[in-house]
Amino acid sequence: MKAIILSIITLISTITFSQETQAEIDNQIWIPFTKAWESNDGAGYNAIHSDDVWRINPGRLLVGDEYKKRNTDRMQGQISNSIIEFSFETRTSNGTNAYEVGYYRITRKADSGAQYFVGRFHVALRKIDGAWKITQDWDTGEINGVKLTAESLSNREFTHFQ
């Protein structure tokens, strides 16, 4: 009987811990990520990344300051007409490290209507000095050579973090 009660308590604390950790990650990563990305705030965007972050795209690896300088240069003076949303496939954490896999959808407003850009991402996160930071960010626009499209992801639910 004690073993059953202990198992139930462990399961409940794991679920609660996971929900608390996920809320922390949403508040410290995904809300600021969305806000900074949509407002082209390079400093705000860089603040959610670790100093030694790895940014990987097919055929390219940027590390730390090289990536952060690129963000600042790219976002400076830009006017945003886009929103970014996320759909998660996997979100796992042990409380100090996390790994998340999912899809993003960018909606860009244009005179001819909305344009959609989609991709798949993998991010590794670490709690550094009490705050979550992105330590590795990888994304691609295709899976196994097949281009992702808004239509191919139309069955997914996307969240706009605010």
C-alpha positions in Angstrom: 0.0 0.0 0.0 2.9 2.4 0.9 4.4 1.7 -2.5 1.2 2.6 -4.3 0.7 5.8 -2.4 4.4 6.8 -3.0 4.0 6.1 -6.7 0.9 8.3 -6.9 2.6 11.1 -5.0 5.6 10.8 -7.3 3.4 10.9 -10.4 1.4 13.9 -9.2 4.6 15.8 -8.3 6.2 15.0 -11.6 3.1 16.3 -13.5 2.9 19.4 -11.4 6.7 20.0 -11.7 6.4 19.5 -15.5 3.5 22.0 -15.8 5.4 24.5 -13.6 8.5 24.1 -15.6 6.6 24.4 -18.9 4.9 27.6 -17.7 8.4 29.0 -16.7 9.7 28.1 -20.2 6.7 29.7 -21.9 7.1 32.9 -19.8 10.9 33.1 -20.0 11.4 31.9 -23.6 8.4 31.7 -25.9 6.6 34.9 -24.8 9.8 37.1 -25.0 10.8 35.2 -28.2 7.5 36.1 -29.9 7.5 39.7 -28.7 11.1 40.3 -29.7 10.8 38.5 -33.1 7.6 40.3 -34.0 9.0 43.7 -33.0 12.4 43.2 -34.5 14.0 43.7 -31.1 17.5 42.2 -31.6 18.6 42.9 -28.0 15.5 41.3 -26.6 15.8 38.3 -28.9 19.5 37.8 -28.0 18.6 38.0 -24.3 16.8 34.7 -24.4 19.8 32.9 -25.8 22.9 31.7 -23.9 26.2 33.4 -24.6 27.5 30.3 -26.3 24.3 29.4 -28.2 24.5 27.3 -31.3 22.3 28.3 -34.3 22.0 25.6 -36.9 20.4 25.7 -40.3 21.1 23.2 -43.0 24.6 24.0 -44.2 25.4 26.6 -41.6 26.4 26.9 -37.9 26.7 30.2 -36.0 27.9 30.2 -32.4 27.5 32.8 -29.7 28.5 36.4 -30.6 28.5 35.6 -34.3 24.8 34.6 -34.1 23.8 37.4 -31.8 25.5 40.1 -34.0 23.6 38.7 -37.0 20.3 39.0 -35.1 21.0 42.6 -34.1 22.1 43.6 -37.6 19.2 41.8 -39.3 16.5 43.2 -37.0 17.8 46.8 -36.7 15.4 49.3 -38.3 13.1 46.6 -39.6 9.3 47.1 -39.5 7.4 44.0 -38.7 4.3 42.9 -40.5 4.4 39.3 -39.4 3.4 37.2 -36.5 5.0 33.9 -35.4 3.2 30.9 -33.9 4.3 27.6 -32.5 3.0 24.0 -32.4 4.9 21.6 -30.2 5.4 18.0 -30.9 7.7 17.2 -27.9 8.4 19.2 -24.7 10.5 17.5 -22.1 12.5 18.8 -19.2 14.3 17.6 -16.1 14.0 21.0 -14.4 17.4 22.4 -15.4 17.5 21.2 -19.1 14.8 21.0 -21.6 14.4 19.9 -25.2 11.5 21.0 -27.4 10.6 20.0 -31.0 7.8 21.4 -33.1 6.7 23.6 -35.9 6.5 27.4 -36.4 4.2 29.3 -38.7 5.0 32.9 -39.8 2.1 34.8 -41.2 3.1 37.9 -43.2 0.5 40.5 -44.0 0.7 41.6 -47.7 -1.5 43.6 -50.0 -2.5 40.4 -51.7 -3.5 38.7 -48.4 -1.6 36.6 -45.9 1.5 34.7 -46.8 2.6 31.7 -44.7 6.1 30.4 -44.0 6.5 27.3 -42.0 9.3 25.1 -40.6 10.3 22.5 -38.0 12.5 23.4 -35.1 14.5 21.7 -32.3 15.7 23.8 -29.4 17.8 22.8 -26.4 17.3 25.0 -23.3 19.2 25.3 -20.0 18.5 27.1 -16.8 21.4 29.4 -16.3 21.6 31.6 -13.1 17.9 30.8 -12.5 16.7 31.8 -16.0 15.9 29.6 -19.0 18.1 30.3 -22.1 18.1 28.8 -25.6 21.5 27.0 -25.9 20.9 25.4 -29.3 18.4 26.3 -32.0 17.9 24.3 -35.2 15.3 24.6 -37.9 14.5 23.6 -41.4 11.9 24.1 -44.0 11.8 20.4 -45.1 11.7 16.9 -43.6 13.4 14.1 -45.5 13.6 16.2 -48.6 9.9 17.1 -48.6 9.2 20.9 -48.3 6.9 21.8 -45.4 3.9 24.0 -46.4 1.1 25.7 -44.6 -1.2 23.0 -46.1 1.0 20.1 -44.8 0.7 21.6 -41.3 -3.0 22.6 -41.5 -4.0 19.8 -39.0 -1.8 21.3 -36.3 -2.9 23.7 -33.6 -0.6 26.8 -33.4 -0.2 29.0 -30.3 0.6 32.7 -30.5 2.5 33.5 -27.3 1.6 37.0 -25.9 
